[in-house]
Amino acid sequence: MLLIALIFAAAAAVWFLILMRLGGLLAGCVAIVLCGSCLGHPFFHVSILTLDRLLWAVIVAWYGMERWQRWKQGQAGLAWTRVDLWMLAFLGVLSYSTMTHDWHYDGSQPMSRLLFLYLMPAGLYWIVRHSPVSPPAARSIHACFAAFGLYLAGTACAEVLGIHAVIFPRYIVASDFTEFLGRGRGPFLNPSANGIYLGTGLACCLTFFTAWPRAQRASVSLPKLDRISVFALAGAGFITLGGGATLTRCVWLGIFASLLLIMWSHLPRRQSLGTTILIGALGCLVVVASWNHLVAFKRDKNVSVADMKESAKLRPMLAAVAWQIFRDHPLSGVGYGQYKQADQRYIAQRNIAMPLDKVRPYHQHNVLLSLLTETGLAGTIPFIALLLVWSRTAWRVWHCPGLATHLRHTALVFAVCLVNYLANGMFQDVALIPMVNTILFVEAALLMSVAQQARAIEEIASPVDTVFNLVRPLLNARMAQRT
């Protein structure tokens, strides 16, 4: 069995090299995202080695050889921005927090989380960030993620309807992991992760709605739709249906917010604000009218309505535990990956009028609170700064005059991806789910690459070059003394 697995992995690596030869580093990074989503650890693994991790090593080696060849030829070094410094600060805090605490805890889970949930996505971010993005390349990437969104939507609908024969990979319905079974959990085995990718696919699908540019110039009605626009609208509707099939409230919130954002960004200015507010208000009225049903309804096959109602009561308790931890460790937290070691002492306290014992088995259900408890303000501030700077850059790229349409759409796709990340992250620590940070980092990297091409972001001197320039006089003086 091991020999067959190794042959399969070697064949995949060869085809991956051919793909990169034809499509470049961007094609390789997109392939890793799709491969890691569908053919990740549940599908194939030998110890900690999975197919996407093998391909990640291949693409990093390829990128390293390319950079080495350019350096030997005397070509200019990499251009840096302040965003890169925030990214380095964030990863540095995570790494320091991991290494200075018990990273062997629970089978080295803290180290595994650092490597596979942050450092590997950051590696893809760096590669995509320094790869030029042309309009055809952006269009192809959007097409890939739109097609992937359609696949996820079809899988989610098939899961809910019980049509298991058409579901691939089979582990989605045949896995021993039964949590969320019966909902559209997709190849991630988690409906929230599925929802983030569905929202991103929805935005990518609507980038092919070619009536949008004409609609921005129209004052009364949309122009006549062509065939591509019809397919784009149909695909977007199907992906929205797939989001509904997740039977997850935060996914619905993310999809609804995505549609509002896309509508607001494309309608004429005189109509966008009023239309968005009106639809948002109608959505709020629907939520209020159906609140009792939304709080408790049958979702998982193995979970009752009463259990779902009880689940909604756990989040205030988890927030109370997070607050107690933050009060004691505001700056550096309890250590990355150490929450389940630290929370037991706070749960045992009886100074809070809540049955905290109910949350004893659970991790934090909020991505920012999880980061705050484990890394404190030292890790949370750089992460929030990253999200804010990326968002500001998306705004600048979207309003950049003269930029090709599909390059501008990278800003909108990132914004929708971030909206879905935060909508789901408010109710679950989505950063713990494999491939979630990957899609966020890759979309952010595409945005930053386009922004740098469009001069929408300021470049700074490379920290490596700065340090070298500071040290070079000392080295020259030392060499002069020796001679």
Steps between C-alpha positions, in 0.01 A plus 500: 500500500784737585669425166179580311463823693857604421453423130179705501676791673792487255264502202312795649826689549600440136166627369526793737838593352350483151216728614744754640707482183192593299322737739775626728507542876147642516356186343696289746370695800139473383551127446626464858192679635264273307703186571525574872126562516388177329799267527637597839565298815168305508552392137869401504781521754812316607566608858495882477571503125203591283476571130462877539797515740713311249397740224567794732858380545535465121375852428715657774807326354402617149455856625834488681680389184334778299605763753855358504526518121377860498746596773788343304393701194511821704129571477331726754400354834149463636293811564374532858205685652395578856245221475787253473638635827163446672494145364852434629408645839190281524682182401788590730267536800330168419835322466641651819182422693509140379867435570501659847217280625431127506486439126512121561155520662234265361724329246678824398171660395626858559794444264278328242255787509778754456650315203190388312248773585722808479854449370402293196223745396748783560742327262235500228422863585863595443520318167173641363575843642818522287351346185373740232127466437379573147131547408483155333662343808251672731213386277627140504537501880148635541372231263672226704355619830157553343503141369614380841213690660255326267649164595469581871141614454409180317666290770321690778161454335569130444595459868178657623284308252675172581621442142831350614579320174607824329715630785878504456723451692320218675637585843251789514221252574701187587732657758506389862483869587123543545482859624289718269389189310185573301596861431699637208839456666680424174856366472600715799263299724391836640211714370665829604812430295277387217310828530814711474599329176142520372494875564831544319372289210185712490704817455720336235193380312352850493824644359381344172170688516600726212199727544653653814728752324211612280267514800732750667441733207126432482268734685171310493527130422750226431601449138406189310680195634729295279559126528796529738298720735214250504736215590668717765166585662387137487828387655477764771146388579611137526791591730260699718279191518807300603564751777145443622563125496770539765216563748736734685390846611842666476538370143163652411613828657821496296322422172239771562769756588695397189203565274443839664866592453505393135177687430619815677832501314344473153180701503510866395588730789155658517340158543759293687466638854120512510458158340755338732340652812153392388601140432701487822201624698274240337752231590501616863120488508504143370751402770289659775181337373656153487732532801352213700540263207853620424616445858383138508437279198599150395837504321736211577375144468638412843397819684151587622327839495547526878874446455513776240319739735750413771789558258395862450536560876864389511655801326440752783665251737800461271525879473497525881787251524693693234452825694633343820808368318560836332483682834781281635709487179424817300829541313627156401209265575538146630704383202401404149322163501477496882135604545375154598767479769422843643121512483442216747611711796266784401208266439545361851455848651160574650509881494291512180128427511516265202518120470851515353546123526293471183779659293777279640535288178493796261754730343426869465218571254637833379813540289606831658428390859698183435797702377463746788504231769797314352722784373359804680512847353846424358350257248150644457605855409722399203226268371233770518744747343551256212126473440456879513789572262381232259150651510631850434708368211192326356315832509785674316529229235124496441502877440824500300432670165618330184554160662376198303161370616618155610788653692256730683288195576782356712413772753133403506573127526735561792243722673233230466744234625580716804131566570430126502810433711385748765133403484588138573788593729266683736340167595782251445879504502527445127879542517514148648348352184757395237501705176295792640799726563639382166215644292509826698876539459499409130222749421682767702822424313326536163362834617841623617667394176243691296528800734875513454463480123245783510716709736212497750733421790828655608818296477773511763861393516555130554580424866765255379667768287471752785673269746766413242568869430540565872735208550703546180719789633589287803589206278709720271683646800570153638632384162720810476651427842585145398672612181 
